[in-house]
């Protein structure tokens, strides 16, 4: 599971004009649906807020259940047209525990598909999920303006590509532990792509999100929360080849709490 893509996550905007271009992690073509690179199969029932967003029975983006009727994802995942369903309560995206239609997809009003800034999206479900199901649960959001130091270990999950040559999309959810990267270090590595205050970088250490991971969670442990974790990022963009030596970029949840709260009624 190379960490980051849009199915589960990532393709970054280029380092230089001659270098591999950056892409949102949900950009898929036939046979090209991202996953976590160099990850492992996630334990059954461990990451119960993970959502698979699907069209016509195919996974295209990840998400995190943040309220009974709302899924946090990436803005670039809301650009696709057609009927969308949310699959929850399962480690296998082809085998839904709960399947609920998505009523609407909203992107942050400042979302910029050129710079990939403000890559926040929220899917409103047509009905609330059944939280009595032990395989489904909510993830706690990062506090507003919370910052996490470079080197802090985080976790990313999803069904993005596990290989890009050849493209391999896993049936089972993948998980990888990745170190957070400071904004300064991330900017140094990405050079021509601006790393804004709405971006959280992670990985570049042998694992990475990849295409298909887009919108999926970046979390840190927090024993003070109900879930035991905090959602600090949503897979946004990264290397077009899911290069595990470069950081993946996530939409920083703490920088958009006021907008998120306004959308979900907190």
N, C-alpha and C positions, 0 to 999 in steps of 0.2 A: 504494500500500500504506500505508494510514493505520495507523500502528504500534500494534497491540494488540487482541486479541479472544479468543474461545475457539476458533474454528476455526483461527485463527491468532492470535486473541486477544481484543479487549477492549471492555469496557463498564464504566465506573467507577461507584461508588456516589456518589449525588448531592452536589453542593457545598452545596446548601441545600434545604430542603423544597420550594421553588418551582423549583429548578433541575433540569436533566436528570439522571435517576437513573444510578447506577453499576451496571454489570453485569459478571459474569464473561464473559470473551471467548469462551466456547463456547456461549453461549445462542443457539440457532438455531431459527428457525421455517422453514416452507417458503419457499424462495427467500431466506433470510437467513442466510448462512454467511460469517463474518468473514474479512477479509484485511487486508494491510498497505496503509495509505492513503498515496498519493504515493510509493510505492516503485518499484523497477524489477524486471524479470525477472532472477532469479538466474542467474549463469553456470553452465552445465552442469558438474556434478562438483565444484563449489566447496564446498558445504555438505553433505557426504556423511553427516553424522550426523542430518540432518533426517528425521523420521518423520511419516507421516500415519496417524493412528488413524481407523479406519473401521468403520462398521456398515452392513450390507446394501449394501456397495459405495459408500457415501457418506462423505466426509470430515467429521469432527466436531471433531477436536482435533489439535494438533500435539504433537511430542515430540522428544526428543534421545536418540540411542543413547549410553549411558554405559558399557555393558559388553555383551558379545556376546549376552546373554540378557535385558537390562534396558533399559527406556526411561524417561527422566525426563519427567514431564508435570506437570499441575496436578491438585490434589485434586478440583476441581470437574469435571474430565474423567472421574473415576472414578465419578461419581454415576449415570451412565446405565446402564441394564440392557440385556442382549442380548449376542450374540456380537460380539466386537471383533477386528479384524485390524490388524496393523501393516504398513504399506507403506514399503519402503525402496529406496534405489538408483535414484531417479528424480527428475526435476524436475517431472513431471506426475503428480498424484495419481490420475488415471484410468488411468495406464499403469505398473503396478507393475514394479519391477525384481525385488525379492524381496517375497513376501507370506507372513507368518507369523502364525499364530493367537496371540492373547493368552490366556495361561493364567489370569491373575488380575490385578486392578487393586487397588492398595492406596493408601489416603490416609494422611497423617500423623495420628497419634492425637489431635493437638490441633487438627485442622482445624475451623474454625468457619465454617459457610456463611452466617452472619449478618454477621460482621465481615470475612470473607474472609481471616482470618489463618491462617497455616500452610497455605497453598495448595500443598502438595507432594503429588505422586502418582507412583507407580512402576508401570509395566506390566511384568509378568513374561511373557516370551515362552515359547511351548510348545517351542521349540527355538532353539538359537543361530543367529544370522545368519551368513552366509558372508562372513567378513572378507577373503577372498581376492579378492572382487569389488572392483575399483578404484572403484566408485561408492558403496561403503558404508564407513564408518569411524567411529571413536569420537571423542567430544569430551571433552577433559579438564575435570574439575570445578574450580571455584574452590576454593582452600584454605579450610579451616575458619577462620571469623572474618575472612576477608579483606574489606577495605573499599576501595571505589573512589570517588575524588573526583568531586564534581559537575563537569560539563563534560567528563569523559572520554568519548571517542567509543566507542560500542558499535554492534553490528549485530544486527538482528532479522530473522528469516526466517519464511516460512509461506505458507499458502494461504487466509488469511482474506480477508474482503471488501476489495475495492479501492474500492468505492463503496457508500454506504448509501441513495442516492436517485438512481437506482434501485439495488437491491442487485445487486452484480456479484461473482460468485465466480470467481477466475481458475483456469485449468487449470494454468498454470505457476507454480512457486514464485516468490514475490516476496521482495525484500530491501530493507532501508532502513538507512541509518546514522543513529543517534540519539544525542544527548548525554545522559549520565546527569544526573539532577537530585538535589540533596541532599535528605535527609529533611526538613530544616527548610523548604526552599523548596516541596517537594512538599506538605507539610502545610498550608502557607499557601494553596496553590492549591486543595486539596481540602476544607479547612475542616472540615466536619462528619464526614468519614470519617477515622477514625484511621489514620495511617500508622505501622505498627509496625516493630520492628527486624527483622522477617521480610520486609519489603517493600523492593524496589529500584525507584525511579522512573526513567523515561527518556522522552525525546521532548518533546512540547509545542513542537516547532520546525518544524512543517510536514509532518511524517510521523507515522504512528501505527499501532500494531497495531489490529486490529479483530476482530469476531466471526469465529470460525473459526481464529484464531491461537492461541487458548488452549493453554497447555501447551508451546508452541513456545519455541525458544531465544532468549536474549539473551546475546550473547557479546562478548568483548573480545580483541584480538590479544595473543599471548604467545609470543614466539619460543623460550621455554625448554621448551615442551610438544611432545609428539609431533604434535598436530594443528595447532599454530601458534595455537591459540585457547584460551580458558577459558570454560566455561559459567558465567555469573554469575546468570542469572535464567531463570524460566519464566513465560511470559505468563499473567497472572492476571486483572486487571480494569482498567476504564477508563471513559471516557465512553460513555454509551448511544448517542451519535450518532457515536462515533469522532472526536470533535473533535480536530483536530491541534494546537490551541493549548494543550491540557491534557496533562500527563504521563500516560503509561500506567504501570501498576503491575505489577511482576513479583515472583514469589516469589524471595527472595534465597537462592541456593544455599549460600553460605558459612555462613548461619545454621542450616542443617539438615544439615551434613555428617555428624554422628554418626549421625543417623537414616538418611540415605541409605546410608552405608557399612554399617550393620547390615542393611539390606534386600538389598543386592547382594553381600554377603560380602567386602567390602574389609577 
